[in-house]
Amino acid sequence: MSTSIDTPETAESPQLQLDVQVNTTQACVREVVVTIPSAEVQRYLKEAYDELVPEAQVPGFRSGRAPRRLVEKQFKDRVVEQVKGKLLMDSLTQVTDSESFSAISEPDFDYNSIPEPGDGDFTYQFTIEVRPDFDTPEWKGLELKKPTENIDEEAITEALDRVLRDRANWEATEEPAAAGDRVVVNIVFTEGGKTVSKLEEELVTVADKLSFTDGLCSEFGKDVIGKKEGDKVTTKVELSNTEDDEEKRELSAEVTLVEVQKLESVELTSELLDELGDFESEEELRGFIKESLERQSEYRIQQHIRREVSNLLSDAVNFELPEDLVRRQTYREIQRRILELQRSGFDQTQIRGIANALQQNARASTESALREHFVLEQIAEEEKIDATPEDFEAEIMLISQQNGVNPRKTRSRLEKSGQMDALRNQIVERKVIDMIVENAKVTEEDMSGEMDDSNGQSYPVEFSILGTRNDAAIPEAKYEDNSVPEANSDKDKE
């Protein structure tokens, strides 16, 4: 499919006259050919020389007094390069701001391979990822099941015990390891008799499973429980699928127990209450924990409903997602989920466990999240739903409270790491889900104890067995001067 984009002029800001051909190669990819007529090229060159001549310094002439022909000859290379960048930047801005498509990434092309502007037309081409075109599915009147959870005193006590365990004293022992104990381990990962990687002196809690960013040891607890300091056990680790693996890979892990630690009793003193957050009493601390558990429950309910809504809506849309898009968005999707978990009251161990699970199934979870995002974002645009400054402040406050950090520092960190767009998407998508639920036929179902996805039976370790970096999916800047990506930097919001 090929379309042409008209780019009208305005009195306030004259625009380039362009011929733009857009070819649809995939649902989320456009190949774009841009042709700038010779007259426009000459206009840009003339404007550049008009600006340069009055200030040009040419040997043998006073500043600004050199003949124009001499100035044009001496500064030609510099001016042509400058005009090339300006033509690209201005034309890209017009193309990507048009209503023909909604760009979700920077244009992909080799700046240096584009010929310099001369006497004729100036033509270049690029590919760009865009939001797919599809008819908005009918979202009113969906039949949904909304789970409910009861946060009782027993749940609060269990959560308090987990908090106290993190502050308790742990003593080394010669006794065998039991479930819930801590062990310091060295692990050597091998495949076919060859060492793949090593993890040294890692402190972990003995749980049924041990999860890594790219693998899962499903029988860790069974193989380690009953072993003492100095013992060695061999267990298996299943690596998560990668694009190059048709089948799951299984590695061998030799675990050496360097130390076994048992929990000593911990008393909830006034000093510990102060350390935990300046609480005046156990009752106040339990109230805070209850609020955190309620936010966690709200998050799980939201995720359950979101999956239900997405499954119903996805049946009505069908588009392919490019491999590069899925690969690049993986890191951003994980960061988005981490932001949601932080504002929802989950502790760092729970967050790390969910993040590990996401990375182990990165492609499937990212592809699902992208489909959801495109559908929800289109509904948001049609219903004019967006994030307000007050929404941002509320989210930042929740994240700050959970992490015990000043809100200004949280905002600064989010801005510097480029996560404000992820925060905006999170807010908008939640609003859309709420609107869909309000217009749905909802039946409630008690699912207390059945919805916890924080991997309580698995202890997460922030370690990649294959040595892959978590940020490998983030593309590096292709153009040192940033002149080309700058024109579309505000589009990369997906």
LUMRO-806312 format. One record per residue (C-alpha): residue number from 0; residue in three letters; chain; z, y, x. Coordinates in steps of 0.2 Angstrom, whole numbers. Each point is the difference from the previous one (the first is absolute). Layout:
! LUMRO-806312
REC seq type mol    up north  east
REC NUM  ALA   A     Z     Y     X
...
! end
This chain:
! LUMRO-806312
REC seq type mol    up north  east
REC   0  MET   A     0     0     0
REC   1  SER   A    -5    17     7
REC   2  THR   A     6    17    -7
REC   3  SER   A    -3    18     5
REC   4  ILE   A    13    13     0
REC   5  ASP   A    -3    18    -5
REC   6  THR   A    10    13    10
REC   7  PRO   A     0    17    -9
REC   8  GLU   A     3    17     8
REC   9  THR   A    14    11    -5
REC  10  ALA   A     1    19     2
REC  11  GLU   A    16     0     9
REC  12  SER   A    -4   -14    13
REC  13  PRO   A   -18    -5     2
REC  14  GLN   A    -2   -18     2
REC  15  LEU   A   -13   -10    10
REC  16  GLN   A   -15    -5    -8
REC  17  LEU   A     0   -19     2
REC  18  ASP   A   -10   -16    -4
REC  19  VAL   A    13   -14    -2
REC  20  GLN   A    -5   -18    -4
REC  21  VAL   A    14   -12    -4
REC  22  ASN   A    -3   -18     0
REC  23  THR   A    12   -13    -7
REC  24  THR   A     2   -15    11
REC  25  GLN   A    16    -6    -6
REC  26  ALA   A    12     5   -14
REC  27  CYS   A    11    10    12
REC  28  VAL   A   -13     5    13
REC  29  ARG   A   -13    13     0
REC  30  GLU   A   -14     3    13
REC  31  VAL   A    -4    19     0
REC  32  VAL   A   -15     8     8
REC  33  VAL   A     2    19     1
REC  34  THR   A   -15    12     4
REC  35  ILE   A     2    18     4
REC  36  PRO   A   -16    10    -2
REC  37  SER   A    -6     9    16
REC  38  ALA   A     3    17    -8
REC  39  GLU   A    18    -3    -2
REC  40  VAL   A     1    -6    18
REC  41  GLN   A    -8    16     6
REC  42  ARG   A    12    10   -11
REC  43  TYR   A    15    -8     9
REC  44  LEU   A    -8     2    17
REC  45  LYS   A    -3    18    -4
REC  46  GLU   A    18     3    -6
REC  47  ALA   A     7    -8    16
REC  48  TYR   A   -11    11    11
REC  49  ASP   A     4    16   -10
REC  50  GLU   A    18    -3     3
REC  51  LEU   A    -2    -4    19
REC  52  VAL   A   -12    13     6
REC  53  PRO   A    11    15    -2
REC  54  GLU   A    13    -8    11
REC  55  ALA   A   -10   -11    12
REC  56  GLN   A     3     3    18
REC  57  VAL   A   -16    -3    10
REC  58  PRO   A    -1     4    19
REC  59  GLY   A    -8    17     4
REC  60  PHE   A     4     7   -18
REC  61  ARG   A    14     8    -7
REC  62  SER   A    10   -10   -13
REC  63  GLY   A   -10    -1   -16
REC  64  ARG   A   -15     9     8
REC  65  ALA   A   -11   -15     5
REC  66  PRO   A   -17    -2    -9
REC  67  ARG   A     1   -12   -15
REC  68  ARG   A   -13   -12     7
REC  69  LEU   A    10    -1    17
REC  70  VAL   A    16    -4   -10
REC  71  GLU   A    -9   -13   -10
REC  72  LYS   A    -7    -9    15
REC  73  GLN   A    17     1    10
REC  74  PHE   A    11    -6   -14
REC  75  LYS   A   -12   -11   -10
REC  76  ASP   A     9   -17     4
REC  77  ARG   A    17     7    -5
REC  78  VAL   A    -6     8   -16
REC  79  VAL   A   -11   -15    -5
REC  80  GLU   A    15   -11     2
REC  81  GLN   A    11    12   -10
REC  82  VAL   A   -13     1   -14
REC  83  LYS   A    -1   -19    -1
REC  84  GLY   A    18    -2    -3
REC  85  LYS   A     1    14   -13
REC  86  LEU   A   -15    -7    -9
REC  87  LEU   A     8   -17     0
REC  88  MET   A    17     7    -6
REC  89  ASP   A    -7    11   -14
REC  90  SER   A   -12   -13    -6
REC  91  LEU   A    12   -14     0
REC  92  THR   A    12    11   -10
REC  93  GLN   A   -13     3   -13
REC  94  VAL   A    -5   -18    -2
REC  95  THR   A    18    -7     0
REC  96  ASP   A     6    13   -13
REC  97  SER   A   -15    -4   -12
REC  98  GLU   A     4   -10   -15
REC  99  SER   A   -12   -13     4
REC 100  PHE   A    13   -11     8
REC 101  SER   A    19     1     5
REC 102  ALA   A     2    -3    19
REC 103  ILE   A    15   -10     6
REC 104  SER   A    -3     0    18
REC 105  GLU   A    -9    11    14
REC 106  PRO   A   -19    -1     2
REC 107  ASP   A    -5   -14    13
REC 108  PHE   A   -13     6    12
REC 109  ASP   A    -3     3    19
REC 110  TYR   A     1    18     2
REC 111  ASN   A    -8    -1    17
REC 112  SER   A   -15   -10    -6
REC 113  ILE   A    -5    14   -12
REC 114  PRO   A   -14    11     7
REC 115  GLU   A     3    18     3
REC 116  PRO   A    -7    13   -12
REC 117  GLY   A   -17     7     5
REC 118  ASP   A   -15     7    -9
REC 119  GLY   A    -2   -12   -13
REC 120  ASP   A    12    -8   -14
REC 121  PHE   A    17    -6     6
REC 122  THR   A     3   -18    -7
REC 123  TYR   A    14   -12     3
REC 124  GLN   A     8   -15   -10
REC 125  PHE   A    17    -8    -2
REC 126  THR   A     9   -13   -10
REC 127  ILE   A    15     4    -9
REC 128  GLU   A    13   -10   -11
REC 129  VAL   A     2     6   -17
REC 130  ARG   A    10    -4   -16
REC 131  PRO   A   -11   -13   -10
REC 132  ASP   A    -8     5   -16
REC 133  PHE   A     6   -10   -15
REC 134  ASP   A     4     3   -18
REC 135  THR   A    18     3    -3
REC 136  PRO   A     7   -15    -9
REC 137  GLU   A     9     2   -16
REC 138  TRP   A    19     3     4
REC 139  LYS   A     7     4   -17
REC 140  GLY   A     8   -13   -10
REC 141  LEU   A     2   -13    13
REC 142  GLU   A    13   -14    -3
REC 143  LEU   A    13    -1    13
REC 144  LYS   A    16    -9     4
REC 145  LYS   A    13    11     8
REC 146  PRO   A    13    -9     9
REC 147  THR   A    18     6     0
REC 148  GLU   A    14    -4    12
REC 149  ASN   A    19     1    -2
REC 150  ILE   A    10     8    15
REC 151  ASP   A    17    -7    -2
REC 152  GLU   A    16     0    10
REC 153  GLU   A    -5   -16     9
REC 154  ALA   A   -16     7     6
REC 155  ILE   A     9    16     6
REC 156  THR   A    13   -11    10
REC 157  GLU   A   -14   -10     8
REC 158  ALA   A    -9    16     5
REC 159  LEU   A    17     7     7
REC 160  ASP   A     3   -16    10
REC 161  ARG   A   -18     3     8
REC 162  VAL   A     5    17     5
REC 163  LEU   A    17    -5     7
REC 164  ARG   A    -9   -14    10
REC 165  ASP   A   -10    13     9
REC 166  ARG   A    16     9     5
REC 167  ALA   A    11   -15     4
REC 168  ASN   A     5    -7    17
REC 169  TRP   A   -10   -16     5
REC 170  GLU   A     8   -11    13
REC 171  ALA   A    -9   -13    11
REC 172  THR   A     5   -18    -3
REC 173  GLU   A    -3   -17     7
REC 174  GLU   A    -1    -7   -18
REC 175  PRO   A   -16    -5    -8
REC 176  ALA   A   -11    13    -9
REC 177  ALA   A     1     0   -19
REC 178  ALA   A    -9    10   -13
REC 179  GLY   A     4    18     1
REC 180  ASP   A     6     0    18
REC 181  ARG   A    -9    10    13
REC 182  VAL   A    -9    -7    15
REC 183  VAL   A    -7     7    16
REC 184  VAL   A   -16    -9     3
REC 185  ASN   A   -14    -2    13
REC 186  ILE   A   -16    -6    -8
REC 187  VAL   A   -16    -6     9
REC 188  PHE   A   -15    -1   -11
REC 189  THR   A   -14   -13     6
REC 190  GLU   A   -16    -6    -7
REC 191  GLY   A    -9   -15     8
REC 192  GLY   A    13    -1    13
REC 193  LYS   A    -4    18     6
REC 194  THR   A    13    14    -2
REC 195  VAL   A    -5    13   -12
REC 196  SER   A    15    12     0
REC 197  LYS   A    18     1     3
REC 198  LEU   A    15     8    -9
REC 199  GLU   A    15     3    10
REC 200  GLU   A    18     2    -5
REC 201  GLU   A    -3     5   -18
REC 202  LEU   A    15     1   -12
REC 203  VAL   A    -5    -8   -16
REC 204  THR   A    10    -6   -16
REC 205  VAL   A    -1   -19    -3
REC 206  ALA   A   -10    -1   -16
REC 207  ASP   A   -12   -13    -8
REC 208  LYS   A   -15     9     8
REC 209  LEU   A    -4    11    14
REC 210  SER   A   -15    12    -3
REC 211  PHE   A   -10    10    12
REC 212  THR   A   -13    13    -2
REC 213  ASP   A   -14   -13     1
REC 214  GLY   A     9   -17    -3
REC 215  LEU   A    13    -9    -9
REC 216  CYS   A    12   -14     7
REC 217  SER   A     4    -9   -16
REC 218  GLU   A    12   -12     7
REC 219  PHE   A    11    11    11
REC 220  GLY   A    16    -3    -9
REC 221  LYS   A    -2   -19    -2
REC 222  ASP   A    -4    -1    19
REC 223  VAL   A    14    12     6
REC 224  ILE   A    15    -4   -11
REC 225  GLY   A    12   -11     9
REC 226  LYS   A    -6     4    17
REC 227  LYS   A    11     8    13
REC 228  GLU   A    -1    13    14
REC 229  GLY   A   -12    -7    14
REC 230  ASP   A   -10   -11   -12
REC 231  LYS   A   -18     0    -1
REC 232  VAL   A   -11    -5   -16
REC 233  THR   A   -18     0    -3
REC 234  THR   A    -6     6   -17
REC 235  LYS   A   -17     5    -7
REC 236  VAL   A    -7    17    -4
REC 237  GLU   A   -15     3   -12
REC 238  LEU   A   -10    15     4
REC 239  SER   A    -7    11   -13
REC 240  ASN   A   -19    -1    -3
REC 241  THR   A   -11    12     9
REC 242  GLU   A   -18     4    -3
REC 243  ASP   A    -6   -12    14
REC 244  ASP   A    11   -14    -6
REC 245  GLU   A    -7   -12   -13
REC 246  GLU   A    16   -10     0
REC 247  LYS   A    18     5     3
REC 248  ARG   A     5    -2    18
REC 249  GLU   A    17   -10     4
REC 250  LEU   A     9     4    16
REC 251  SER   A    15    -9     8
REC 252  ALA   A    16    10     3
REC 253  GLU   A    13    -5    12
REC 254  VAL   A    16     8    -5
REC 255  THR   A    15     2    13
REC 256  LEU   A    17     5    -8
REC 257  VAL   A     7    12    13
REC 258  GLU   A    15     4   -10
REC 259  VAL   A     7    -4   -17
REC 260  GLN   A    11    13    -9
REC 261  LYS   A    12    -2   -15
REC 262  LEU   A     5    14   -12
REC 263  GLU   A    18     7     1
REC 264  SER   A     8     7   -15
REC 265  VAL   A    -3    18    -3
REC 266  GLU   A    12    12    -9
REC 267  LEU   A    -7    14   -10
REC 268  THR   A    11    14     8
REC 269  SER   A    -1    19    -3
REC 270  GLU   A    -9     1    17
REC 271  LEU   A   -13   -12    -5
REC 272  LEU   A    -3     9   -17
REC 273  ASP   A    -2    16     9
REC 274  GLU   A   -13    -9    12
REC 275  LEU   A   -10    -7   -14
REC 276  GLY   A    -3    17    -8
REC 277  ASP   A    16    10    -2
REC 278  PHE   A     6   -10   -15
REC 279  GLU   A    18     4    -6
REC 280  SER   A     3   -17    -8
REC 281  GLU   A    -7   -18    -2
REC 282  GLU   A    -4     5   -18
REC 283  GLU   A   -11    14     6
REC 284  LEU   A    -9   -11    12
REC 285  ARG   A    -3   -13   -13
REC 286  GLY   A    -7    14   -11
REC 287  PHE   A   -12     4    13
REC 288  ILE   A    -5   -18     3
REC 289  LYS   A    -3    -2   -19
REC 290  GLU   A   -12    15     1
REC 291  SER   A    -9    -8    14
REC 292  LEU   A    -1   -16    -9
REC 293  GLU   A    -7     8   -16
REC 294  ARG   A   -13     9    10
REC 295  GLN   A    -5   -17     8
REC 296  SER   A    -1    -7   -17
REC 297  GLU   A   -10    14    -6
REC 298  TYR   A   -12    -3    14
REC 299  ARG   A    -2   -18    -3
REC 300  ILE   A    -3     3   -19
REC 301  GLN   A   -13    13     5
REC 302  GLN   A    -8   -12    12
REC 303  HIS   A     0   -14   -13
REC 304  ILE   A    -8    12   -14
REC 305  ARG   A   -12     7    13
REC 306  ARG   A    -6   -18     4
REC 307  GLU   A    -2    -4   -18
REC 308  VAL   A    -9    17    -4
REC 309  SER   A   -11    -3    15
REC 310  ASN   A    -5   -17    -5
REC 311  LEU   A    -5     5   -17
REC 312  LEU   A   -10    15     6
REC 313  SER   A    -8    -9    14
REC 314  ASP   A    -8   -12   -12
REC 315  ALA   A   -11    15    -6
REC 316  VAL   A    -6     6    17
REC 317  ASN   A   -10    -8    13
REC 318  PHE   A    -4     7    17
REC 319  GLU   A     0    -7    18
REC 320  LEU   A    11     8    14
REC 321  PRO   A    -7     2    17
REC 322  GLU   A     8    -9    14
REC 323  ASP   A     3    15    11
REC 324  LEU   A     8     9   -15
REC 325  VAL   A    12   -14    -3
REC 326  ARG   A     4    -2    18
REC 327  ARG   A     4    18     3
REC 328  GLN   A    10     3   -16
REC 329  THR   A    12   -15     4
REC 330  TYR   A    12    11    11
REC 331  ARG   A     0    14   -13
REC 332  GLU   A     4   -12   -14
REC 333  ILE   A    14    -7     9
REC 334  GLN   A     7    17     4
REC 335  ARG   A    -2     5   -19
REC 336  ARG   A    10   -15    -5
REC 337  ILE   A    13     4    13
REC 338  LEU   A     2    18    -7
REC 339  GLU   A     2    -8   -17
REC 340  LEU   A    13   -12     6
REC 341  GLN   A    10    14     9
REC 342  ARG   A     1    11   -15
REC 343  SER   A     5   -16   -11
REC 344  GLY   A    16    -3    10
REC 345  PHE   A    -5   -15    10
REC 346  ASP   A     8    -2    17
REC 347  GLN   A    -9    -2    16
REC 348  THR   A     1   -19     2
REC 349  GLN   A    -7    -2   -18
REC 350  ILE   A   -14    12     4
REC 351  ARG   A    -4    -8    16
REC 352  GLY   A    -1   -17    -9
REC 353  ILE   A   -12     7   -14
REC 354  ALA   A   -11     8    14
REC 355  ASN   A    -1   -16     9
REC 356  ALA   A    -5    -9   -16
REC 357  LEU   A   -13    13    -3
REC 358  GLN   A    -8    -1    18
REC 359  GLN   A     0   -19    -1
REC 360  ASN   A   -11     2   -15
REC 361  ALA   A    -8    17     4
REC 362  ARG   A   -18    -2    -6
REC 363  ALA   A     4    -7   -17
REC 364  SER   A    14    13    -3
REC 365  THR   A   -10    15     6
REC 366  GLU   A   -15    -5   -10
REC 367  SER   A    10    -2   -15
REC 368  ALA   A     9    17     3
REC 369  LEU   A   -17     9     3
REC 370  ARG   A    -7    -6   -17
REC 371  GLU   A    16     5    -8
REC 372  HIS   A    -1    17     8
REC 373  PHE   A   -18     4    -5
REC 374  VAL   A     3    -5   -18
REC 375  LEU   A    16    10    -1
REC 376  GLU   A    -7    15     9
REC 377  GLN   A   -15     1   -12
REC 378  ILE   A    12    -1   -15
REC 379  ALA   A    11    14     8
REC 380  GLU   A   -15    11     3
REC 381  GLU   A    -6    -2   -18
REC 382  GLU   A    17     3    -7
REC 383  LYS   A     3    15    12
REC 384  ILE   A    16    -9     8
REC 385  ASP   A     5     6    17
REC 386  ALA   A    15     2    11
REC 387  THR   A    10    16    -1
REC 388  PRO   A    10     9    14
REC 389  GLU   A    16    -6   -10
REC 390  ASP   A    -6   -18     0
REC 391  PHE   A    -2     1    19
REC 392  GLU   A    18     8     2
REC 393  ALA   A     7   -14   -11
REC 394  GLU   A    -8   -14    10
REC 395  ILE   A     5     8    17
REC 396  MET   A    18     2    -6
REC 397  LEU   A     1   -19    -5
REC 398  ILE   A    -7    -6    16
REC 399  SER   A    12    12    10
REC 400  GLN   A    15    -6   -10
REC 401  GLN   A    -4   -18     3
REC 402  ASN   A    -3     3    19
REC 403  GLY   A    14    12     2
REC 404  VAL   A   -12    13     7
REC 405  ASN   A    -2    19    -4
REC 406  PRO   A   -14     3   -12
REC 407  ARG   A    -8    12    11
REC 408  LYS   A    -1   -13    14
REC 409  THR   A    -7   -13   -12
REC 410  ARG   A   -14    13    -6
REC 411  SER   A    -4     4    18
REC 412  ARG   A    -1   -18     5
REC 413  LEU   A   -12    -4   -15
REC 414  GLU   A   -11    15     4
REC 415  LYS   A    -1    -4    18
REC 416  SER   A    -4   -19    -3
REC 417  GLY   A   -13     5   -14
REC 418  GLN   A     9    -9   -13
REC 419  MET   A     1    14   -13
REC 420  ASP   A   -16    -6    -8
REC 421  ALA   A     7   -17    -2
REC 422  LEU   A    16     8    -8
REC 423  ARG   A   -12     9   -12
REC 424  ASN   A    -9   -16    -4
REC 425  GLN   A    16    -8    -3
REC 426  ILE   A     6    13   -12
REC 427  VAL   A   -17     1   -10
REC 428  GLU   A    -1   -18    -2
REC 429  ARG   A    17    -2    -6
REC 430  LYS   A    -3    14   -13
REC 431  VAL   A   -16    -9    -6
REC 432  ILE   A     9   -17    -2
REC 433  ASP   A    14     9   -10
REC 434  MET   A   -14     8   -11
REC 435  ILE   A    -8   -17    -3
REC 436  VAL   A    17    -8    -4
REC 437  GLU   A     4    13   -12
REC 438  ASN   A   -17    -3    -9
REC 439  ALA   A     2   -19     1
REC 440  LYS   A     7   -13   -11
REC 441  VAL   A    16    -5    10
REC 442  THR   A    11   -15    -3
REC 443  GLU   A    16    -1    11
REC 444  GLU   A     6   -16     9
REC 445  ASP   A    16    -3    10
REC 446  MET   A    -5    -6    17
REC 447  SER   A    16     3    10
REC 448  GLY   A     1    -9    16
REC 449  GLU   A   -19    -5    -1
REC 450  MET   A    -8    15     7
REC 451  ASP   A     7     4    17
REC 452  ASP   A   -14     0    12
REC 453  SER   A    10     6    15
REC 454  ASN   A    -1   -17     8
REC 455  GLY   A    19    -3     0
REC 456  GLN   A    -4   -18     6
REC 457  SER   A    -9     6    15
REC 458  TYR   A     6    11    15
REC 459  PRO   A   -14    12     6
REC 460  VAL   A    -3     3    18
REC 461  GLU   A   -11    15     6
REC 462  PHE   A   -11   -10    12
REC 463  SER   A   -18    -5     1
REC 464  ILE   A    -2   -17     6
REC 465  LEU   A   -18     3     5
REC 466  GLY   A     4    18     7
REC 467  THR   A   -10    10   -12
REC 468  ARG   A     6    17    -3
REC 469  ASN   A     5     6   -18
REC 470  ASP   A   -11    16     2
REC 471  ALA   A   -16    -9     6
REC 472  ALA   A    -8     4   -17
REC 473  ILE   A     1    19     3
REC 474  PRO   A   -17     6     6
REC 475  GLU   A     0    11    15
REC 476  ALA   A    -9    17    -1
REC 477  LYS   A   -18    -1     5
REC 478  TYR   A    -4    18     4
REC 479  GLU   A    11     9    13
REC 480  ASP   A    -4    17    -7
REC 481  ASN   A     4    -5   -17
REC 482  SER   A   -14    11    -7
REC 483  VAL   A    -8   -14   -11
REC 484  PRO   A    16    -9    -7
REC 485  GLU   A     8    17    -4
REC 486  ALA   A   -12     3   -14
REC 487  ASN   A     6   -15    -9
REC 488  SER   A    18    -1     6
REC 489  ASP   A     7     4   -17
REC 490  LYS   A   -10   -14    -8
REC 491  ASP   A     9   -14     8
REC 492  LYS   A    14    -2   -13
REC 493  GLU   A    -3   -18    -5
! end
